[in-house]
Amino acid sequence: MLELEQIERRRLASQRACERARSVQQRNRLGQFATPGPLALEILHYARTLLGPGPVRFLDPAIGTGSFYAALLHQWPLERIGAADRF
C-alpha cells in the first residue's frame, strides 16, 4: 500500500501545480473542471453502496489529475476492480 500512497502524493502535487498555473476563471474558460478529491470519494462511496459484491468496471473519459481514479482505489480493494480504463 506504500506505493499507492506515494502515487497519491505525486497526484495531489500535480493537481496543485495545475491549479497554481492558471486562475479558476482561466481553467474554466479552457474547460478544465477538476473534481475535488473529497467529492470524488463521496460519489464513489455512494456508488459502492449501490453495486453488488461482483467486480467493478471503471471508465473515466476525462481523467485529468485522477481524483475519481484515486477515489476508486480508496473505495474498492484491488481484487474487486475488474477493469479501470481511461481515454
C-alpha positions in Angstrom: 0.0 0.0 0.0 3.0 2.3 0.4 3.4 2.5 -3.4 -0.3 3.7 -3.7 0.4 6.3 -1.0 3.4 7.6 -2.9 1.4 7.7 -6.2 -1.4 9.6 -4.4 1.1 12.2 -3.0 2.5 12.7 -6.5 -1.0 13.0 -8.0 -2.0 15.6 -5.4 1.2 17.6 -6.1 0.4 17.5 -9.8 -3.1 18.7 -9.2 -1.9 21.6 -7.0 0.6 22.6 -9.7 -2.1 22.6 -12.3 -4.3 24.7 -10.1 -1.5 27.2 -9.5 -0.6 27.5 -13.2 -3.9 29.2 -14.1 -6.7 31.0 -12.3 -10.1 29.4 -11.8 -11.5 31.6 -14.5 -8.8 30.6 -17.0 -9.2 26.9 -16.2 -13.0 27.2 -16.6 -12.7 29.1 -19.9 -10.4 26.2 -21.1 -13.0 23.6 -20.0 -10.9 22.4 -17.1 -13.2 21.5 -14.2 -11.3 19.4 -11.6 -13.5 17.4 -9.2 -12.3 17.9 -5.6 -10.9 14.7 -4.1 -13.4 14.6 -1.2 -16.3 14.9 -3.6 -15.0 12.0 -5.8 -14.6 9.9 -2.6 -18.2 10.6 -1.6 -19.5 9.8 -5.0 -17.7 6.5 -5.3 -18.6 5.6 -1.7 -22.2 6.1 -2.7 -21.7 4.0 -5.9 -20.2 1.2 -3.8 -23.4 1.1 -1.8 -25.4 0.6 -5.0 -23.2 -2.0 -6.6 -23.2 -5.7 -5.6 -20.3 -7.7 -4.5 -19.0 -8.6 -8.0 -16.1 -6.9 -9.8 -16.4 -3.2 -10.6 -15.6 -1.8 -14.1 -14.4 1.8 -14.1 -14.1 4.2 -17.0 -13.2 7.8 -16.7 -13.2 9.6 -20.1 -11.7 12.8 -18.7 -9.2 11.5 -16.2 -7.5 14.9 -15.6 -5.5 14.6 -12.4 -7.3 11.4 -11.5 -9.4 12.3 -8.5 -12.1 9.7 -9.4 -9.5 7.0 -10.1 -7.8 7.7 -6.8 -11.2 7.5 -5.1 -11.8 4.2 -6.8 -8.6 2.8 -5.3 -9.6 4.0 -1.9 -13.2 2.6 -2.0 -12.6 -0.8 -3.6 -10.0 -3.4 -2.9 -7.8 -4.1 -5.9 -9.1 -7.7 -6.3 -12.7 -6.3 -6.9 -11.6 -3.9 -9.7 -12.3 -5.9 -12.8 -11.2 -3.1 -15.2 -10.2 0.5 -14.9 -9.7 2.4 -18.1 -9.4 6.0 -19.4 -9.4 7.7 -22.7 
